[in-house]
Amino acid sequence: MDKEKLSGLDKAAILLSILPEDKNVKIFKHLKQTDLEKIIKRLLTLESPDKETLKKVIEDAYKEISEAAPLRLLPENLRKILEKALPPEKVKELFDGLLLAEQGKAIFNELEKLPSKVVANLIKNEHPSRCYIHKK
């Protein structure tokens, strides 16, 4: 097997062929039907890679992963993870509180972009106890 001419599909198949079964199950659950069919066909026709090819594929994968920016977990993915780890009421409490806090921060971030006169107009009819503004 020529390690310099491997396609992305070849590399994926080689990596999947060395992973434990339970890891493959998790990966396969997230693949689209067409991608799953392609990878299965490639796995069934894959020649056994020599040690050098295997080493190159693993090194390439490591390089790609180490150079990638960390991915931000989307709220729905984070919720799924937390639901598996915590009781439902704790997940709701955490999520509701954190989402409200983030929404509040977003509002203030937008307010910071506005000219002072516009902000003053927005709050002129509010009670003073509700209008505490901390100047940086």
C-alpha positions, 0 to 999 in steps of 0.5 A: 500500500503506497502511503503517499497516495492514500485518499482521505477515505483510505486513511479513515478506513485504516484508522477505523480498522485499528480502533476498538469495536466500541469506539467504531460503534460510537463513530458509526452512529454519527455518520450519514448513511452515504458516508457509512456506506462508503466507509464500509465498502472501503473497509471491506476492500482495504488491504492490510496496511504495513507498519510504515503506512499505519504509522504515517496515517496515525501521525497525519491524524495526530497532526490534523487534530493537534493543529485544529482549533478546539471545537466549542460544544454546541448547547444541545450537545453539551446538554446531552452529555450532562443528561447522561452524567447528572440528574435531570433536575440538576441539568435543568438548573445548570442550563437555565441559569447559565443560559440566562446569564449568557443572554444577559451578557449578550445584551450588555455587550450590545449596549456597550456598542451604543453611544452614551446618549442612546443608552441614556435615552433607553434608561431615562424613565427607569427607577435609579435602583435599576440603572446602576451602570459600572463604568470601566 
